[in-house]
Amino acid sequence: MTTVIQKPISQLKITWPLLPDDFILPDDPVENIEHPLISNGLRQSVVDSPELMQDALIVSNFALCAAVDDRTICKAPDWMYVQPVQPWPHNYPRRSYTPHTEGTVPFVVMEFLSATYGDEYSVEHTEEIGKWFFYEQVIKVPRYVIFRPHTGRIEVYALEAERYDNQNPDENGRYLIPGLNLFLGAWQGTREGRTGYWLRWWTEAGELLLWPEERAENERQRADRQEQDKELAETLLEQERQRNQQLLARLAALGIDPE
């Protein structure tokens, strides 16, 4: 993540123009098939939370833009969460996001590292500005997450005094992400044919936010339990009815009127 700048940070001119319609963004295919699965998992676990979805932009490999000394710079985090953003006024898909002009600064950006990690989907013109510098000094994203899927290692950096400071996890190995008010941690298991480490969300109470298929399975199990409870209640009711009939029969045999 080498950063090359020609003058002090304080002298850089940072502005927030909309990305021109004719600006060419990279259109290279994603080579790592694991990263989209991890990104999708992060998003799918919050879709049932209206307060997290309203006016939010939740995207992966999506252009985050600014201008540095009048040069358009775009980086594409592996995952990004922004809230609120202004409604998209056009009938064609949004292809970039410019903070301050289209909404607020992202609460968090994430990068998923692989053995062949590079600075892919990064648009420069004359000099190199790495992702770390861009997120920290240009966009000033409050939380920067680096995740290594093959080892499950998570690094979370918080913007403090205009520099990223490495954060320590809580006793559960998780990190609070302000704005979302959720804890981020690693989880190991299998989903969509991939077995390994995943990034997942937990509430402050320690409750895991479930994926759609997990919610569906929980609902199925709940319905099964309800059906079993219903069948048990019916069985107990029938047993009680049979006992009453047997008692009435014995009383009748003794010539006793139960009334």
MOJOFEN-V381871 format. One record per pair of residues at least 24 apart in sequence whose ideal C-beta (glycine too) atoms are under 10 Angstrom apart, sorted by sequence separation. I is the first residue (numbers start at 1). J is the second residue. If there is no record, write none. Layout:
I|J  I|J
//
This chain:
36|60  57|81  58|82  72|96  74|98  82|106  83|107  111|135  135|159  143|167  177|201  35|60  36|61  56|81  57|82  58|83  81|106  82|107  109|134  132|157  137|162  183|208  35|61  56|82  57|83  72|98  80|106  81|107  82|108  109|135  136|162  137|163  174|200  176|202  183|209  55|82  56|83  57|84  79|106  80|107  81|108  82|109  108|135  136|163  137|164  174|201  182|209  55|83  56|84  57|85  80|108  81|109  136|164  156|184  174|202  176|204  52|81  54|83  55|84  56|85  57|86  77|106  79|108  80|109  81|110  106|135  117|146  135|164  30|60  53|83  54|84  55|85  65|95  79|109  80|110  105|135  109|139  145|175  154|184  172|202  30|61  52|83  55|86  57|88  63|94  65|96  67|98  77|108  78|109  79|110  117|148  154|185  51|83  55|87  62|94  63|95  64|96  65|97  66|98  77|109  78|110  79|111  109|141  132|164  143|175  145|177  154|186  170|202  174|206  28|61  62|95  63|96  64|97  65|98  66|99  76|109  77|110  78|111  79|112  106|139  108|141  109|142  110|143  111|144  112|145  113|146  115|148  143|176  152|185  153|186  62|96  63|97  64|98  65|99  66|100  75|109  77|111  78|112  105|139  106|140  107|141  108|142  109|143  110|144  111|145  112|146  113|147  114|148  143|177  152|186  172|206  26|61  46|81  59|94  62|97  63|98  64|99  66|101  76|111  77|112  78|113  105|140  106|141  107|142  108|143  109|144  110|145  111|146  112|147  113|148  114|149  115|150  142|177  143|178  151|186  152|187  42|78  43|79  65|101  75|111  105|141  106|142  107|143  108|144  109|145  110|146  111|147  112|148  113|149  114|150  142|178  143|179  152|188  25|62  26|63  42|79  57|94  59|96  65|102  105|142  106|143  108|145  109|146  110|147  111|148  112|149  113|150  142|179  143|180  147|184  149|186  25|63  39|77  41|79  43|81  59|97  106|144  112|150  113|151  148|186  39|78  40|79  42|81  99|138  100|139  145|184  147|186  23|63  25|65  38|78  39|79  57|97  99|139  113|153  38|79  39|80  64|105  98|139  99|140  143|184  23|65  36|78  64|106  99|141  113|155  35|78  76|119  78|121  154|197  19|63  35|79  75|119  76|120  77|121  110|154  111|155  152|196  153|197  57|102  64|109  75|120  76|121  149|194  151|196  152|197  154|199  19|65  32|78  57|103  75|121  76|122  110|156  150|196  151|197  152|198  18|65  19|66  56|103  57|104  59|106  74|121  75|122  76|123  149|196  150|197  152|199  17|65  19|67  26|74  30|78  55|103  74|122  75|123  108|156  149|197  16|65  17|66  23|72  25|74  55|104  57|106  73|122  74|123  75|124  148|197  149|198  16|66  17|67  26|76  60|110  73|123  74|124  147|197  149|199  15|66  16|67  23|74  25|76  56|107  72|123  73|124  147|198  14|66  15|67  20|72  60|112  71|123  72|124  73|125  147|199  14|67  15|68  17|70  19|72  71|124  72|125  13|67  14|68  15|69  71|125  75|129  77|131  105|159  145|199  13|68  14|69  15|70  17|72  19|74  70|125  71|126  75|130  76|131  80|135  12|68  13|69  68|124  69|125  71|127  73|129  75|131  12|69  13|70  15|72  68|125  69|126  77|134  11|69  13|71  63|121  65|123  69|127  71|129  75|133  77|135  14|73  61|120  62|121  63|122  68|127  75|134  82|141  61|121  63|123  73|133  74|134  75|135  68|129  73|134  80|141  7|69  77|139  81|143  5|68  6|69  66|129  75|138  5|69  75|139  77|141  68|133  73|138  42|108  68|134  73|139  79|145  64|131  77|144  78|145  108|175  110|177  42|110  66|134  77|145  78|146  79|147  21|90  65|134  68|137  78|147  108|177  25|95  64|134  68|138  107|177  108|178  21|92  25|96  39|110  64|135  67|138  107|178  108|179  23|95  38|110  66|138  107|179  108|180  23|96  39|112  65|138  66|139  106|179  107|180  21|95  38|112  64|138  65|139  105|179  107|181  108|182  110|184  19|94  35|110  64|139  104|179  19|95  20|96  35|111  36|112  108|184  19|96  35|112  64|141  18|96  19|97  34|112  35|113  18|97  19|98  35|114  18|98  32|112  34|114  17|98  32|113  16|98  19|101  32|114  15|98  16|99  18|101  19|102  31|114  32|115  16|100  17|101  18|102  32|116  15|100  16|101  31|116  32|117  14|100  15|101  16|102  112|199  32|120  31|120  110|199  30|120  30|121  28|120  28|121  26|120  27|121  26|121  25|121  26|122  81|177  83|179  26|123  82|179  83|180  25|123  81|179  24|123  81|180  23|123  81|182  19|123  38|147  1|111  38|149  35|147  37|149  35|149  34|149  1|117  34|150  1|118  2|119  12|129  32|149  1|119  4|124  6|126  79|199  6|127  78|199  5|127  4|127  5|128  14|137  16|139  3|127  4|128  5|129  9|133  14|138  56|180  3|128  4|129  12|137  14|139  2|128  3|129  4|130  12|138  14|140  1|128  2|129  3|130  9|136  10|137  52|179  1|129  2|130  3|131  5|133  9|137  52|180  1|130  3|132  4|133  9|138  51|180  52|181  1|131  2|132  3|133  51|181  52|182  1|132  2|133  3|134  49|180  1|133  5|137  1|134  3|136  49|182  3|137  46|180  46|182  45|182  42|184  41|187  44|191  52|201  41|191  40|191  41|192  40|192  49|201  9|162  38|191  41|194  45|198  37|191  45|199  49|203  37|192  45|200  46|201  36|192  37|193  38|194  42|198  45|201  37|194  41|198  42|199  45|202  52|209  38|196  41|199  42|200  33|192  37|196  38|197  41|200  42|201  33|193  34|194  38|198  39|199  41|201  49|209  33|194  37|198  38|199  48|209  34|196  38|200  47|209  48|210  34|197  45|208  46|209  34|198  45|209  47|211  48|212  44|209  45|210  47|212  44|210  45|211  42|209  44|211  45|212  48|215  44|212  47|215  44|213  45|214  41|211  44|214  45|215  40|211  44|215
//
